[in-house]
Amino acid sequence: MSGDTETTFRRRRRVVDLPWTVLDQVHGSRVVTVEEPGAMAGEPADAAVTALSGAALAVLSADCAPVAMSSPEGVIGIAHAGWRGLRAGVLEATVQSMRRLGATRIYAVLGPCIHPCCYAFARQDLAEVEARLGCSLQGLDSRGNLSLDLPAGVGAALRAAGASLVGTSRECTAHSSGLWSWRAQSTQRRQATVIWRS
């Protein structure tokens, strides 16, 4: 095992000492179902769901929206939703996959992501996301340029899927000194958002 790999495992164990499923995120709508703790790790997908205890599901982000979901039945899910994922329907697909595992009410929490103050956006790309979600996601960045309101897009997609957004981080990844941001830093580093059942 390489030193980098061992460091990664040590860091994960400090968060939660369970097998992690971390995906090869591709900015699409594929959702994998984890049927054994740690299974499906490295799969090309942007969301994972499970009804298992003892499994940790994680996404990595540095501006895109990490969304953790749970249900009273113990079904959990996690999704990585950038603008391409919103356009592709990754959040709706995650909710549907959780329902197939028996979830009824689904509650979601949005982690830190980029906010419209820092997310200048091309008009055509914005129009495509708005057409998919049927609502205005237009904002202005700190320089007065057209921008995308990613948190509003997450909320709209979850409402359309019948899930409840019950918590939202107010932190903008591009503004926070304690978070990684591709837009602000051009960094390859990412923060992890993790959900698990003990």
C-alpha positions in Angstrom: 0.0 0.0 0.0 1.4 3.4 -1.0 2.0 6.2 1.6 -0.7 8.3 -0.1 -3.2 5.4 0.1 -2.5 4.7 3.7 -2.9 8.4 4.6 -6.2 8.4 2.8 -7.4 5.4 4.8 -6.3 6.9 8.1 -8.2 10.1 7.3 -11.3 8.2 6.4 -11.1 6.1 9.7 -10.9 9.4 11.7 -14.2 10.4 10.1 -16.0 7.0 10.4 -14.3 3.6 10.7 -16.5 1.8 8.1 -15.9 0.7 4.5 -16.3 3.8 2.2 -17.8 3.9 -1.2 -16.2 6.8 -3.1 -17.2 7.1 -6.7 -15.3 8.1 -9.9 -17.5 11.2 -10.4 -18.3 11.9 -14.1 -20.9 14.8 -13.9 -23.7 12.6 -15.0 -26.9 11.0 -13.5 -25.8 7.4 -12.9 -26.7 6.1 -9.4 -25.2 2.9 -8.0 -26.8 0.7 -5.3 -24.3 -0.4 -2.6 -25.2 -4.0 -1.6 -22.2 -4.7 0.6 -20.2 -2.1 2.6 -17.5 -0.6 0.5 -18.9 -2.0 -2.7 -19.0 0.0 -6.0 -16.0 2.1 -4.9 -14.4 3.7 -8.0 -17.5 3.2 -10.2 -18.1 5.9 -12.8 -21.2 7.5 -11.2 -22.3 10.6 -9.3 -24.6 9.1 -6.7 -24.9 6.1 -4.4 -27.7 4.6 -2.3 -27.9 1.8 0.2 -30.2 0.3 2.8 -27.3 -1.3 4.6 -25.9 -0.5 8.0 -22.2 -0.4 8.3 -21.7 1.4 4.9 -20.3 4.9 4.3 -21.2 6.7 1.1 -19.1 9.7 0.1 -18.8 12.2 -2.7 -15.9 14.6 -3.2 -16.4 18.2 -4.2 -14.7 21.6 -4.7 -17.6 23.8 -5.9 -20.2 21.2 -7.0 -23.1 20.5 -4.6 -22.8 17.5 -2.3 -26.3 16.3 -1.2 -26.8 13.7 1.5 -30.2 12.1 1.8 -31.9 9.8 4.4 -35.3 8.3 5.1 -37.2 7.0 8.1 -36.7 3.4 6.7 -32.9 3.7 7.0 -32.3 4.1 3.3 -29.5 6.6 2.6 -28.1 8.2 -0.4 -25.5 10.8 -1.5 -25.1 12.7 -4.8 -22.6 15.0 -6.4 -24.5 17.7 -8.4 -22.7 20.3 -10.5 -24.6 22.1 -13.2 -24.2 19.2 -15.6 -25.5 16.8 -13.0 -28.5 19.1 -12.4 -29.1 19.1 -16.1 -28.8 15.3 -16.3 -31.2 14.8 -13.4 -28.8 13.2 -10.9 -30.8 14.3 -7.8 -34.1 13.0 -9.2 -32.4 9.7 -10.1 -31.0 9.4 -6.6 -34.4 9.9 -5.0 -36.0 7.3 -7.4 -33.2 4.8 -6.5 -33.9 5.3 -2.8 -37.6 4.8 -3.3 -36.8 1.5 -5.0 -35.1 0.4 -1.8 -38.1 1.2 0.3 -37.7 4.9 1.2 -41.0 6.9 1.6 -40.2 10.4 2.9 -36.7 11.5 1.9 -34.9 14.3 3.6 -31.8 16.0 2.1 -29.0 18.3 3.3 -26.9 20.4 1.0 -23.3 20.7 1.9 -20.9 23.6 1.0 -20.9 24.5 -2.7 -20.3 27.5 -4.9 -22.9 30.3 -4.6 -24.1 32.7 -7.3 -21.8 35.5 -6.0 -18.8 33.5 -7.5 -20.4 31.5 -10.2 -20.3 33.5 -13.5 -22.1 31.5 -16.1 -22.8 31.4 -19.8 -26.3 32.4 -20.8 -26.8 29.3 -23.0 -25.7 26.8 -20.3 -27.9 28.6 -17.8 -30.9 28.3 -20.1 -30.3 24.6 -20.5 -30.4 24.0 -16.7 -33.4 26.3 -16.3 -35.3 24.4 -19.1 -34.6 21.1 -17.3 -35.8 22.4 -13.9 -38.5 24.8 -15.0 -37.5 27.7 -12.8 -35.3 30.7 -12.8 -31.8 30.0 -11.4 -30.3 33.3 -12.6 -28.2 35.4 -10.3 -25.5 38.0 -10.5 -21.9 37.5 -9.3 -20.0 40.0 -7.3 -18.9 41.8 -10.5 -22.5 42.0 -11.9 -22.1 39.1 -14.4 -24.8 36.6 -15.0 -24.4 33.6 -12.7 -26.0 30.3 -11.7 -27.7 29.8 -8.3 -26.6 26.3 -7.7 -28.2 25.9 -4.3 -31.5 27.1 -5.8 -31.1 24.5 -8.5 -30.6 21.8 -6.0 -33.7 22.8 -4.1 -35.8 22.9 -7.3 -34.6 19.4 -8.3 -35.3 17.9 -4.9 -38.8 19.5 -4.8 -39.5 18.1 -8.3 -38.5 14.6 -7.0 -40.7 14.9 -3.9 -37.8 15.1 -1.4 -37.5 17.7 1.3 -34.4 19.9 1.7 -34.1 20.3 5.4 -30.6 21.8 5.7 -28.4 24.0 3.6 -24.8 25.1 4.2 -24.5 28.9 3.8 -20.8 28.6 3.0 -19.6 29.4 -0.6 -16.6 27.2 -1.5 -15.0 30.0 -3.5 -15.2 32.4 -0.5 -14.3 30.2 2.4 -10.6 29.9 3.4 -11.4 26.5 5.0 -12.8 24.8 1.8 -11.4 23.8 -1.5 -12.6 25.5 -4.7 -11.8 24.8 -8.3 -13.1 28.2 -9.4 -11.1 30.2 -6.8 -8.0 28.1 -6.5 -7.8 25.8 -9.6 -7.0 23.0 -7.0 -7.2 19.3 -7.5 -8.0 18.9 -3.8 -11.5 18.1 -2.7 -13.6 18.0 0.5 -15.6 14.8 1.3 -19.2 14.7 2.3 -20.1 11.4 3.9 -23.3 9.7 5.1 -23.5 6.3 6.9 -25.7 4.1 9.0 -23.9 2.6 12.0 
